[in-house]
Amino acid sequence: MSFPWLDRTPPRAGGTQRRAEVAAAELAHRAALLYRLGFTPAAATSRLVARVAWEYDPSSKTHHRPAALSDSAIAKIVTDTYARRPK
């Protein structure tokens, strides 16, 4: 017996890279918001690093944190965002 709802489509090529780009863009938007709220770059970086660490729980076996969202990558996103002085 065949179950058509059981068939899955294969994942798209480059999906992991696109998800990392979207996550980095979201972090840039959050950094801009923290800038407008008056957070220092260090406080914004610490807050965003904690958020990403919470989202990608280290005990998870399937949901791994991408290298594009490392602590140093987040610090660079915050630095670049603060340099733009978003309004």
DSSP file (Angstrom, degrees, kcal/mol; ACC not computed):
  #  RESIDUE AA STRUCTURE BP1 BP2  ACC     N-H-->O    O-->H-N    N-H-->O    O-->H-N    TCO  KAPPA ALPHA  PHI   PSI    X-CA   Y-CA   Z-CA
    1    1 A M              0   0    0      0, 0.0     2,-0.4     0, 0.0     0, 0.0   0.000 360.0 360.0 360.0 138.5    0.0    0.0    0.0
    2    2 A S        -     0   0    0      4,-0.0     0, 0.0     2,-0.0     0, 0.0  -0.822 360.0-161.8-105.1 139.9    1.3    3.5   -0.9
    3    3 A F    >   -     0   0    0     -2,-0.4     3,-1.7     1,-0.1     4,-0.5  -0.918   0.0-167.9-119.7 102.8    0.9    6.6    1.2
    4    4 A P  G >  S+     0   0    0      0, 0.0     3,-1.0     0, 0.0    -1,-0.1   0.806  87.0  60.2 -63.2 -29.0    1.5    9.7   -0.8
    5    5 A W  G 3  S+     0   0    0      1,-0.2    -2,-0.0     3,-0.0     0, 0.0   0.622  96.1  63.7 -73.4 -10.6    1.7   11.9    2.3
    6    6 A L  G <  S+     0   0    0     -3,-1.7    -1,-0.2     2,-0.1     2,-0.2   0.665  80.3  98.5 -86.1 -17.5    4.7    9.9    3.4
    7    7 A D    <   -     0   0    0     -3,-1.0     2,-0.4    -4,-0.5     0, 0.0  -0.493  60.8-156.3 -72.2 137.8    6.9   10.9    0.5
    8    8 A R        -     0   0    0     -2,-0.2    -2,-0.1     3,-0.0    -1,-0.0  -0.867  13.3-125.4-114.5 149.0    9.3   13.7    1.2
    9    9 A T        -     0   0    0     -2,-0.4     3,-0.1     1,-0.1     0, 0.0  -0.691  37.0-105.4 -86.4 146.1   10.9   16.2   -1.1
   10   10 A P        -     0   0    0      0, 0.0    -1,-0.1     0, 0.0     0, 0.0  -0.378  43.4 -95.3 -68.8 150.3   14.7   16.3   -1.0
   11   11 A P        -     0   0    0      0, 0.0     2,-0.1     0, 0.0     3,-0.1  -0.310  44.9-103.1 -64.6 149.7   16.2   19.4    0.8
   12   12 A R    >   -     0   0    0      1,-0.1     3,-1.3    -3,-0.1     4,-0.2  -0.370  38.7 -99.7 -71.4 151.2   17.2   22.3   -1.5
   13   13 A A  T 3  S+     0   0    0      1,-0.2    -1,-0.1     2,-0.1     0, 0.0  -0.505 107.2  17.1 -70.2 137.7   20.8   22.8   -2.3
   14   14 A G  T 3> S+     0   0    0     -2,-0.2     4,-2.2    -3,-0.1    -1,-0.2   0.629  81.0 134.9  77.8  13.5   22.4   25.5   -0.2
   15   15 A G  H <>  +     0   0    0     -3,-1.3     4,-2.3     1,-0.2     5,-0.2   0.875  69.7  52.7 -63.5 -38.2   19.6   25.5    2.4
   16   16 A T  H  > S+     0   0    0     -4,-0.2     4,-1.9     2,-0.2    -1,-0.2   0.915 109.9  48.2 -64.0 -43.0   22.1   25.5    5.3
   17   17 A Q  H  > S+     0   0    0      1,-0.2     4,-2.1     2,-0.2    -2,-0.2   0.904 111.5  50.3 -64.7 -41.8   23.9   28.6    4.0
   18   18 A R  H  X S+     0   0    0     -4,-2.2     4,-2.3     1,-0.2    -2,-0.2   0.899 109.0  51.2 -65.3 -40.2   20.5   30.4    3.4
   19   19 A R  H  X S+     0   0    0     -4,-2.3     4,-2.3     1,-0.2    -1,-0.2   0.902 110.1  49.8 -63.4 -39.6   19.4   29.7    6.9
   20   20 A A  H  X S+     0   0    0     -4,-1.9     4,-2.3     2,-0.2    -2,-0.2   0.886 110.2  50.8 -65.8 -38.4   22.6   31.1    8.3
   21   21 A E  H  X S+     0   0    0     -4,-2.1     4,-2.2     2,-0.2    -2,-0.2   0.904 111.0  48.1 -65.3 -41.2   22.3   34.2    6.2
   22   22 A V  H  X S+     0   0    0     -4,-2.3     4,-2.3     2,-0.2    -2,-0.2   0.911 111.7  49.8 -65.3 -42.1   18.7   34.8    7.4
   23   23 A A  H  X S+     0   0    0     -4,-2.3     4,-2.1     1,-0.2    -2,-0.2   0.893 110.6  50.0 -64.1 -39.6   19.8   34.2   11.0
   24   24 A A  H  X S+     0   0    0     -4,-2.3     4,-2.0     2,-0.2    -1,-0.2   0.890 110.2  50.5 -66.0 -39.2   22.7   36.8   10.6
   25   25 A A  H  X S+     0   0    0     -4,-2.2     4,-2.1     2,-0.2    -2,-0.2   0.897 109.8  50.6 -64.5 -39.8   20.3   39.3    9.1
   26   26 A E  H  X S+     0   0    0     -4,-2.3     4,-2.4     1,-0.2    -2,-0.2   0.902 109.2  50.9 -64.5 -40.3   17.9   38.8   12.0
   27   27 A L  H  X S+     0   0    0     -4,-2.1     4,-2.5     1,-0.2    -1,-0.2   0.878 108.1  52.8 -64.5 -36.7   20.8   39.4   14.4
   28   28 A A  H  X S+     0   0    0     -4,-2.0     4,-2.2     2,-0.2    -1,-0.2   0.900 109.6  49.0 -64.6 -40.2   21.7   42.6   12.6
   29   29 A H  H  X S+     0   0    0     -4,-2.1     4,-2.0     2,-0.2    -2,-0.2   0.906 112.4  47.7 -65.0 -41.1   18.1   43.8   13.0
   30   30 A R  H  X S+     0   0    0     -4,-2.4     4,-2.5     2,-0.2    -2,-0.2   0.887 110.2  52.3 -66.9 -38.2   18.2   42.9   16.7
   31   31 A A  H  X S+     0   0    0     -4,-2.5     4,-2.2     2,-0.2    -2,-0.2   0.897 108.2  51.7 -63.9 -39.3   21.6   44.7   17.1
   32   32 A A  H  X S+     0   0    0     -4,-2.2     4,-2.3     2,-0.2    -1,-0.2   0.900 109.8  49.6 -63.4 -40.2   20.1   47.8   15.4
   33   33 A L  H  X S+     0   0    0     -4,-2.0     4,-1.7     1,-0.2    -2,-0.2   0.924 110.5  49.4 -63.6 -44.3   17.2   47.7   17.9
   34   34 A L  H  <>S+     0   0    0     -4,-2.5     5,-2.6     1,-0.2     4,-0.4   0.860 109.1  53.7 -64.0 -34.4   19.6   47.4   20.8
   35   35 A Y  H ><5S+     0   0    0     -4,-2.2     3,-1.4     1,-0.2    -1,-0.2   0.941 108.8  48.1 -61.9 -47.3   21.6   50.3   19.4
   36   36 A R  H 3<5S+     0   0    0     -4,-2.3    -1,-0.2     1,-0.3    -2,-0.2   0.790 108.1  55.6 -66.0 -26.8   18.4   52.5   19.3
   37   37 A L  T 3<5S-     0   0    0     -4,-1.7    -1,-0.3    -5,-0.2    -2,-0.2   0.531 121.7-107.4 -82.6  -5.9   17.6   51.4   22.9
   38   38 A G  T < 5 +     0   0    0     -3,-1.4    -3,-0.2    -4,-0.4    -2,-0.1   0.625  63.0 155.1  94.1  14.0   21.0   52.6   24.1
   39   39 A F      < -     0   0    0     -5,-2.6    -1,-0.3    -6,-0.1    -2,-0.0  -0.458  44.0-118.8 -71.5 146.0   22.8   49.4   24.7
   40   40 A T     >  -     0   0    0     -2,-0.1     4,-2.6     1,-0.1     5,-0.2  -0.429  27.6-109.0 -74.6 160.1   26.6   49.4   24.5
   41   41 A P  H  > S+     0   0    0      0, 0.0     4,-2.6     0, 0.0     5,-0.2   0.893 120.6  51.2 -58.1 -38.3   28.2   47.2   21.9
   42   42 A A  H  > S+     0   0    0      2,-0.2     4,-2.5     1,-0.2     5,-0.2   0.918 111.6  46.1 -65.3 -43.0   29.5   44.8   24.6
   43   43 A A  H  > S+     0   0    0      2,-0.2     4,-2.2     1,-0.2    -1,-0.2   0.897 113.8  49.0 -67.1 -39.5   26.0   44.5   26.2
   44   44 A A  H  X S+     0   0    0     -4,-2.6     4,-2.6     2,-0.2     5,-0.2   0.915 112.0  48.8 -65.5 -42.7   24.4   44.0   22.8
   45   45 A T  H  X S+     0   0    0     -4,-2.6     4,-2.7    -5,-0.2     5,-0.2   0.936 111.9  48.6 -62.1 -46.8   26.9   41.3   21.9
   46   46 A S  H  X S+     0   0    0     -4,-2.5     4,-2.0     1,-0.2    -1,-0.2   0.901 112.8  48.3 -60.5 -41.8   26.5   39.5   25.2
   47   47 A R  H  X S+     0   0    0     -4,-2.2     4,-1.9     2,-0.2    -1,-0.2   0.914 114.0  45.1 -66.2 -43.9   22.7   39.6   24.8
   48   48 A L  H  X S+     0   0    0     -4,-2.6     4,-2.3     2,-0.2     5,-0.2   0.862 111.0  53.2 -71.4 -35.2   22.7   38.3   21.3
   49   49 A V  H  X S+     0   0    0     -4,-2.7     4,-2.5    -5,-0.2    -1,-0.2   0.915 109.9  49.0 -63.5 -42.0   25.3   35.6   22.1
   50   50 A A  H  X S+     0   0    0     -4,-2.0     4,-2.1    -5,-0.2    -2,-0.2   0.885 110.2  51.6 -64.8 -38.3   23.1   34.4   24.9
   51   51 A R  H  X S+     0   0    0     -4,-1.9     4,-2.3     2,-0.2    -2,-0.2   0.924 112.2  44.6 -64.4 -44.7   20.1   34.3   22.6
   52   52 A V  H  X S+     0   0    0     -4,-2.3     4,-2.5     2,-0.2    -2,-0.2   0.896 112.1  52.8 -67.8 -39.7   21.8   32.3   20.0
   53   53 A A  H  < S+     0   0    0     -4,-2.5    -1,-0.2     1,-0.2    -2,-0.2   0.884 111.0  47.6 -63.0 -37.1   23.3   29.9   22.6
   54   54 A W  H  < S+     0   0    0     -4,-2.1     3,-0.5    -5,-0.2    -2,-0.2   0.912 111.7  49.9 -68.9 -41.7   19.7   29.4   24.0
   55   55 A E  H  < S+     0   0    0     -4,-2.3     2,-1.0     1,-0.3    -2,-0.2   0.893 113.6  45.9 -65.5 -39.8   18.3   28.8   20.5
   56   56 A Y  S  < S-     0   0    0     -4,-2.5    -1,-0.3    -5,-0.1     9,-0.2  -0.648  88.2-158.5-103.5  74.6   20.9   26.2   19.6
   57   57 A D    >   -     0   0    0     -2,-1.0     3,-1.8    -3,-0.5     6,-0.2  -0.310  12.9-139.7 -56.2 124.4   20.9   24.2   22.8
   58   58 A P  T 3  S+     0   0    0      0, 0.0    -1,-0.2     0, 0.0    -4,-0.1   0.728  99.1  61.3 -63.5 -20.9   24.2   22.3   23.0
   59   59 A S  T 3  S+     0   0    0      2,-0.0     2,-0.2     4,-0.0    -2,-0.1   0.609  80.6 106.6 -81.8  -9.0   22.5   19.2   24.3
   60   60 A S    <   -     0   0    0     -3,-1.8    -4,-0.0     3,-0.2     0, 0.0  -0.469  55.3-160.7 -71.2 138.6   20.5   18.9   21.1
   61   61 A K  S    S+     0   0    0     -2,-0.2    -1,-0.1     1,-0.1     3,-0.1   0.653  88.4  30.2 -91.6 -17.6   21.6   16.1   18.9
   62   62 A T  S    S+     0   0    0      1,-0.2     2,-0.9     2,-0.0    -1,-0.1   0.656 106.3  67.8-114.6 -21.7   19.9   17.4   15.7
   63   63 A H        +     0   0    0     -6,-0.2     2,-0.3     2,-0.0    -3,-0.2  -0.746  67.9 179.4-108.3  84.3   19.9   21.2   16.0
   64   64 A H        -     0   0    0     -2,-0.9    -7,-0.1    -3,-0.1    -3,-0.1  -0.620  32.3-113.3 -93.6 145.2   23.5   22.3   15.8
   65   65 A R        -     0   0    0     -2,-0.3    -1,-0.1    -9,-0.2     5,-0.0  -0.606  36.0-125.6 -74.2 124.1   24.8   25.9   15.9
   66   66 A P    >   -     0   0    0      0, 0.0     3,-1.7     0, 0.0    -1,-0.1  -0.335  13.7-121.0 -70.1 153.7   26.3   26.9   12.5
   67   67 A A  G >  S+     0   0    0      1,-0.3     3,-1.4     2,-0.1     6,-0.2   0.786 110.9  68.6 -63.6 -26.7   29.8   28.2   12.4
   68   68 A A  G 3  S+     0   0    0      1,-0.3    -1,-0.3     5,-0.1    -3,-0.0   0.625  99.1  51.8 -68.0 -11.9   28.4   31.4   10.8
   69   69 A L  G <  S+     0   0    0     -3,-1.7    -1,-0.3     4,-0.1    -2,-0.1  -0.102  80.1 137.2-115.4  34.2   26.7   32.2   14.2
   70   70 A S  S <> S-     0   0    0     -3,-1.4     4,-2.3     1,-0.1     5,-0.2  -0.255  71.2-101.8 -71.1 167.9   29.8   31.8   16.4
   71   71 A D  H  > S+     0   0    0      1,-0.2     4,-2.2     2,-0.2     5,-0.1   0.892 124.2  49.0 -59.2 -41.0   30.5   34.3   19.2
   72   72 A S  H  > S+     0   0    0      2,-0.2     4,-1.9     1,-0.2    -1,-0.2   0.863 109.6  52.0 -69.8 -34.1   33.1   36.1   17.1
   73   73 A A  H  > S+     0   0    0     -6,-0.2     4,-2.1     2,-0.2    -2,-0.2   0.890 110.2  49.0 -67.2 -38.6   30.7   36.3   14.1
   74   74 A I  H  X S+     0   0    0     -4,-2.3     4,-2.4     2,-0.2    -2,-0.2   0.907 108.9  52.6 -66.4 -41.4   28.0   37.8   16.3
   75   75 A A  H  X S+     0   0    0     -4,-2.2     4,-2.5     1,-0.2    -1,-0.2   0.885 109.4  50.0 -61.0 -38.4   30.5   40.3   17.7
   76   76 A K  H  X S+     0   0    0     -4,-1.9     4,-2.8     2,-0.2     5,-0.2   0.897 108.8  51.7 -67.5 -40.2   31.4   41.3   14.1
   77   77 A I  H  X S+     0   0    0     -4,-2.1     4,-2.3     2,-0.2    -2,-0.2   0.926 112.5  46.2 -60.5 -44.5   27.7   41.7   13.2
   78   78 A V  H  X S+     0   0    0     -4,-2.4     4,-2.8     2,-0.2     5,-0.2   0.926 112.8  49.5 -64.8 -44.9   27.2   44.0   16.2
   79   79 A T  H  X S+     0   0    0     -4,-2.5     4,-1.8     1,-0.2    -2,-0.2   0.926 113.2  46.4 -60.1 -46.0   30.3   46.0   15.5
   80   80 A D  H  X S+     0   0    0     -4,-2.8     4,-1.1     2,-0.2    -1,-0.2   0.897 113.9  48.6 -64.3 -40.3   29.3   46.5   11.8
   81   81 A T  H >X S+     0   0    0     -4,-2.3     4,-0.7    -5,-0.2     3,-0.5   0.923 111.6  48.1 -66.7 -44.6   25.7   47.4   12.8
   82   82 A Y  H >< S+     0   0    0     -4,-2.8     3,-0.6     1,-0.2    -1,-0.2   0.827 106.2  58.8 -66.9 -30.6   26.9   49.9   15.4
   83   83 A A  H 3< S+     0   0    0     -4,-1.8    -1,-0.2     1,-0.2    -2,-0.2   0.806 102.5  54.0 -67.6 -28.5   29.3   51.4   12.9
   84   84 A R  H << S-     0   0    0     -4,-1.1    -1,-0.2    -3,-0.5    -2,-0.2   0.699 100.3-141.4 -75.5 -19.3   26.4   52.2   10.6
   85   85 A R    <<  -     0   0    0     -4,-0.7    -3,-0.1    -3,-0.6    -2,-0.1   0.985  22.2-143.9  52.4  67.0   24.6   54.1   13.5
   86   86 A P              0   0    0      0, 0.0    -1,-0.1     0, 0.0    -5,-0.0  -0.252 360.0 360.0 -63.6 144.8   21.1   52.8   12.5
   87   87 A K              0   0    0     -3,-0.1    -2,-0.0   -52,-0.0   -54,-0.0   0.383 360.0 360.0-112.1 360.0   18.2   55.1   13.0
